Amino acid sequence: MADYPNLMRGGGVSAPQRRRPNSRGAGWKTLAALVALCGLAVFLVWKIWFSGAEETATAETADETTGNADTGMEASVATPPSANPGKPAETAKSVAKRLNPKVAGLLDKASKALAREDYVAARDAAEAALKTGIPKNSAIWLKAVDILGKANTGILNTDVPAPEKVSYTIKEGDNLVTIAKRFGATVAAIQRSNGLDPANPTIYPGKTLRILKAEWRVVVVKKEFRLYLYNGDRLFKIYTVGVGRQGRTPSGTFKIAGKTLEPEWYYNGKTIPYGDKRNVLGTRWMALKPIKGTDPNLRGYGIHGTWMPETVGTQCSNGCVRMRNKEVEELFSILPYGTEVEIKD
């Protein structure tokens, strides 16, 4: 007690006292930490929700833009060689983002009509889509052109009624050659579209034929490696072709002056028979003759097949227009003698 004389009297404390913690300051710090943690949690939840909503909105926008059209587009559609050099293939998703509902609806209609073999409806819808101003060589343009070609081929090769077809009743003295000339067709096309035996040219009076009356013309665009087949002013089908090395394919206007099945090849004074590996002409040959002021010395050129389909779409020939065998066989069966062929740079 002597050491602490004033302790019992309530006086000052002579020995040092321990500080009590500041409970009020600690509480504020704890509260601030909790608020910060809550804020972070809210932000993370909002971020996750917003990302999912954004993806959903993007998908819904794409569906709305395409009209939910099942156009049959692949994940990506490559453009033909040099048709759009240096530009990557356009994906179906990128096409969908910029398609307007009208184009999407037309292509959907065309695809579905083609699937049920309603070729006229498919052709008309594909033509309407192309008339909307789709950028040439875009994935959607290529899709419309593909449907158009398949639909037109269906019209040509079957007896389906179509506005451009005529009905002709066979008369005494008729034969397929004279009928084909009358309507600008070929015997093969008439036989195929009417279910006639290609090995039997016999026809019978009284039978009615459906014949596509056409004004065929061909335009070859060398820089695009494309052959455009037209019926009058209407695009019928597009084929990919090969052209001459080093600009050897001449520009000008020609006509089909000769057609040969399983052609021999005359080269450097030699005759190389059909089927010989050195024969570059494939299964069909259509000789071209210059007309309309084109240099008359441009002889020996033609449209033919190839045993090397990988060369189609390139500068590969000695000057002729080269096609895949299957496609040149189809074109051969469509085009009559005298069909005009324009070759452009």
C-alpha positions in Angstrom: 0.0 0.0 0.0 2.9 2.4 0.6 3.8 2.1 -2.9 0.4 3.3 -4.1 -0.7 5.9 -1.5 -3.6 7.4 -3.5 -5.1 4.2 -4.9 -7.8 3.8 -2.2 -8.7 7.4 -2.2 -9.6 7.8 -5.9 -6.6 9.9 -6.7 -4.3 9.7 -9.7 -2.8 6.4 -10.5 1.0 6.5 -10.2 1.6 3.2 -12.1 1.0 3.2 -16.0 -2.4 1.8 -17.2 -3.0 -0.6 -20.3 -5.0 1.0 -23.2 -8.3 -0.5 -24.1 -8.8 -1.1 -27.8 -10.8 1.4 -29.8 -13.9 -0.7 -30.5 -15.6 2.0 -32.5 -12.8 2.4 -35.1 -12.5 -1.4 -35.6 -16.3 -1.7 -36.3 -16.1 0.9 -39.1 -13.2 -1.0 -40.8 -15.1 -4.3 -40.6 -18.2 -2.7 -42.1 -16.2 -1.2 -45.0 -14.7 -4.6 -45.8 -18.1 -6.2 -45.8 -19.5 -3.6 -48.1 -16.5 -4.0 -50.5 -17.0 -7.8 -50.6 -20.7 -7.4 -51.3 -20.0 -5.0 -54.1 -17.6 -7.4 -55.7 -20.1 -10.2 -55.5 -22.8 -8.1 -57.1 -20.4 -7.1 -59.9 -19.4 -10.7 -60.6 -23.1 -11.9 -60.7 -24.0 -9.0 -63.0 -21.1 -9.8 -65.3 -22.0 -13.4 -65.6 -25.6 -12.6 -66.3 -24.8 -9.9 -68.8 -22.4 -12.1 -70.8 -25.1 -14.8 -71.1 -27.7 -12.3 -72.1 -25.4 -10.8 -74.7 -24.8 -14.2 -76.2 -28.6 -15.0 -76.2 -29.3 -11.6 -77.8 -26.7 -12.2 -80.5 -28.2 -15.6 -81.3 -31.7 -14.2 -81.4 -30.6 -11.3 -83.6 -29.1 -13.8 -86.1 -32.3 -15.9 -86.1 -34.4 -12.8 -86.7 -32.1 -11.5 -89.4 -32.2 -14.8 -91.4 -35.8 -15.4 -90.7 -34.8 -18.7 -89.2 -34.1 -19.8 -92.8 -32.6 -23.2 -93.4 -30.6 -22.1 -96.4 -28.4 -25.2 -96.3 -25.2 -23.1 -96.1 -22.1 -24.8 -95.0 -19.9 -23.4 -92.2 -18.0 -21.6 -94.9 -18.3 -21.4 -98.6 -15.2 -20.8 -100.7 -15.3 -18.5 -103.6 -14.0 -19.8 -107.0 -10.3 -19.2 -107.7 -9.5 -15.6 -108.2 -13.1 -14.6 -108.0 -12.3 -12.7 -104.8 -8.5 -12.9 -104.3 -7.1 -12.2 -100.9 -10.5 -12.2 -99.1 -11.2 -15.1 -96.8 -14.3 -17.3 -97.3 -17.4 -15.8 -95.7 -19.0 -17.9 -93.0 -22.7 -18.6 -92.6 -22.7 -16.8 -89.3 -21.3 -13.6 -90.8 -23.7 -13.8 -93.7 -26.6 -14.3 -91.3 -25.7 -11.1 -89.4 -26.1 -8.9 -92.5 -28.8 -10.7 -94.4 -32.1 -9.0 -94.6 -35.2 -11.0 -93.9 -36.4 -10.8 -97.5 -33.3 -12.5 -98.9 -33.3 -15.1 -96.2 -37.0 -15.8 -96.8 -36.5 -16.2 -100.5 -33.5 -18.6 -100.1 -35.5 -20.6 -97.5 -38.3 -20.9 -99.9 -36.0 -21.9 -102.8 -34.2 -24.5 -100.7 -37.4 -26.1 -99.5 -39.0 -26.1 -103.0 -35.8 -27.7 -104.4 -36.0 -30.4 -101.8 -39.5 -31.4 -102.8 -38.6 -31.1 -106.5 -40.8 -28.1 -107.2 -38.2 -26.8 -109.6 -40.1 -23.9 -111.0 -40.8 -22.5 -107.5 -37.2 -23.0 -106.5 -35.9 -21.3 -109.7 -38.3 -18.3 -109.3 -37.3 -17.8 -105.6 -33.6 -18.1 -106.4 -33.9 -15.6 -109.2 -35.8 -13.2 -107.0 -33.0 -13.5 -104.3 -30.3 -12.6 -106.9 -32.3 -9.6 -108.0 -32.1 -8.1 -104.5 -28.5 -7.0 -105.1 -26.7 -9.7 -103.2 -22.9 -9.0 -103.5 -21.5 -11.1 -106.3 -19.2 -13.9 -105.0 -20.5 -13.7 -101.5 -21.4 -16.9 -99.8 -25.1 -16.1 -100.1 -24.8 -15.2 -103.8 -23.0 -18.6 -104.5 -25.8 -20.4 -102.6 -28.5 -18.7 -104.7 -26.6 -19.5 -107.9 -26.3 -23.1 -106.8 -30.0 -23.5 -106.2 -30.8 -21.7 -109.5 -28.6 -24.1 -111.5 -30.0 -27.2 -109.8 -33.6 -26.0 -110.3 -33.1 -25.1 -113.9 -31.4 -28.5 -114.6 -34.4 -30.2 -112.9 -36.8 -28.3 -115.2 -34.7 -29.2 -118.3 -34.2 -32.9 -117.5 -37.8 -33.8 -116.4 -41.3 -33.5 -117.8 -42.3 -31.0 -115.1 -44.5 -28.3 -116.6 -42.8 -24.9 -116.8 -43.7 -21.6 -118.5 -40.8 -21.9 -120.9 -41.8 -25.3 -122.1 -44.0 -26.1 -125.0 -46.1 -29.2 -125.6 -45.6 -30.8 -129.1 -47.6 -33.7 -130.5 -45.6 -35.9 -132.8 -46.8 -36.0 -136.4 -46.3 -38.4 -139.2 -42.9 -37.9 -140.8 -41.4 -36.3 -137.6 -38.1 -37.3 -136.2 -36.2 -36.2 -133.1 -33.5 -34.3 -135.1 -36.1 -32.1 -136.9 -38.0 -31.5 -133.7 -34.9 -30.5 -131.8 -33.9 -28.0 -134.5 -37.4 -26.5 -134.5 -37.2 -25.7 -130.8 -33.5 -24.9 -130.4 -32.9 -28.1 -128.4 -30.9 -31.2 -128.7 -32.1 -34.8 -129.2 -30.4 -35.8 -126.0 -32.3 -33.2 -124.0 -35.7 -34.1 -125.5 -35.1 -37.8 -124.8 -34.0 -37.2 -121.2 -36.9 -34.8 -120.3 -39.5 -37.1 -121.8 -38.2 -40.4 -120.4 -37.3 -41.7 -123.9 -34.6 -44.4 -124.4 -31.4 -42.6 -125.5 -30.4 -45.8 -127.4 -33.7 -45.8 -129.4 -34.5 -42.8 -131.6 -37.9 -44.2 -132.6 -40.9 -42.0 -131.8 -44.6 -42.5 -132.5 -47.2 -40.1 -133.9 -49.7 -38.9 -131.4 -47.4 -38.9 -128.4 -47.0 -35.5 -126.8 -43.5 -34.2 -125.9 -42.7 -31.5 -123.4 -39.8 -29.5 -124.8 -37.9 -26.5 -123.2 -37.8 -23.9 -125.9 -34.5 -22.0 -125.4 -32.3 -19.4 -126.8 -29.0 -20.7 -125.4 -25.9 -18.5 -125.2 -22.6 -18.9 -123.3 -20.4 -16.3 -121.7 -16.9 -17.3 -120.5 -15.2 -14.9 -118.1 -11.5 -15.9 -118.0 -10.5 -13.9 -114.9 -13.4 -15.6 -113.0 -12.7 -19.1 -114.3 -16.5 -19.3 -115.0 -18.8 -20.3 -117.8 -22.2 -18.6 -117.6 -25.0 -20.4 -119.4 -28.0 -18.2 -120.3 -31.4 -18.9 -121.8 -32.0 -15.6 -123.5 -31.3 -13.0 -120.8 -32.0 -15.3 -117.9 -29.1 -17.0 -116.1 -29.5 -20.7 -116.3 -26.4 -22.2 -114.6 -22.7 -21.4 -113.9 -19.8 -23.8 -114.4 -16.2 -23.5 -113.2 -13.7 -23.9 -116.0 -10.0 -23.9 -116.7 -8.5 -21.5 -119.3 -5.2 -21.2 -121.2 -1.8 -20.7 -119.7 -0.2 -17.3 -120.1 -3.3 -15.8 -121.6 -3.6 -18.3 -124.5 -7.4 -18.4 -124.5 -8.5 -15.7 -127.0 -11.2 -13.2 -126.3 -14.0 -12.8 -128.9 -17.3 -14.2 -130.1 -17.6 -17.7 -131.5 -20.2 -20.3 -132.3 -20.3 -24.1 -131.7 -19.4 -25.5 -135.0 -18.7 -29.1 -134.1 -19.5 -31.6 -131.4 -17.7 -34.9 -130.8 -18.3 -37.7 -128.4 -15.2 -39.4 -127.0 -12.8 -37.3 -129.1 -9.5 -38.1 -130.6 -6.8 -35.4 -130.1 -4.7 -34.2 -133.0 -1.5 -32.8 -131.7 1.8 -32.0 -133.4 0.7 -34.0 -136.5 -0.2 -37.1 -134.4 -3.6 -38.6 -133.6 -3.9 -39.5 -130.0 -7.0 -41.8 -129.6 -9.7 -41.4 -127.0 -8.8 -43.1 -123.8 -5.1 -42.6 -124.2 -3.6 -40.9 -121.1 -1.9 -38.4 -123.4 -5.3 -37.3 -124.8 -6.2 -34.1 -122.8 -9.7 -33.7 -124.3 -11.7 -35.8 -121.8 -15.0 -37.2 -122.8 -16.5 -34.4 -125.0 -15.3 -31.8 -127.5 -17.2 -28.7 -128.8 -15.3 -26.9 -131.6 -15.5 -23.1 -131.6 -15.6 -21.0 -134.9 -15.0 -17.2 -134.8 -17.9 -15.0 -135.7 -19.0 -11.3 -135.5 -15.7 -9.7 -136.4 -13.5 -12.0 -134.3 -10.2 -12.8 -135.9 -11.1 -15.7 -138.4 -7.6 -17.2 -137.8 -8.5 -18.2 -134.3 -9.2 -21.8 -135.1 -8.6 -25.0 -133.2 -10.1 -23.7 -130.0 -13.0 -25.5 -128.2 -14.7 -26.5 -125.0 -13.7 -29.9 -123.7 -13.4 -32.2 -120.7 -10.4 -33.3 -118.8 -9.0 -36.3 -117.0 -7.4 -34.0 -114.5 -10.3 -32.3 -112.7 -7.9 -30.6 -110.3 -6.8 -28.3 -113.1 -10.3 -26.9 -113.5 -10.4 -23.4 -112.1 -6.8 -22.7 -113.1 -4.7 -21.5 -116.1 -4.0 -24.9 -117.4 -4.7 -25.5 -121.1 -3.1 -24.6 -124.4 -5.9 -22.2 -125.0 -9.2 -24.2 -124.9 -11.9 -23.9 -122.2 -11.6 -26.9 -120.0 -14.4 -28.5 -117.9 -14.9 -31.5 -115.6 -16.0 -34.5 -117.7 -19.4 -34.8 -116.0 -20.1 -31.1 -116.5 -19.0 -30.9 -120.1 -21.2 -33.9 -120.8 -24.2 -32.1 -119.4 -23.4 -28.9 -121.3 -22.8 -31.0 -124.5 -26.3 -32.4 -124.2 -27.8 -29.0 -123.8 -26.2 -26.9 -126.4 -27.2 -27.3 -130.1 -25.0 -26.5 -133.1 -24.6 -22.7 -133.7 -24.9 -21.7 -130.0 -23.0 -18.4 -129.5 -20.1 -18.4 -127.1 -18.6 -15.1 -126.0 -15.2 -15.2 -124.3 -14.3 -12.2 -122.2 -11.2 -11.2 -120.2 
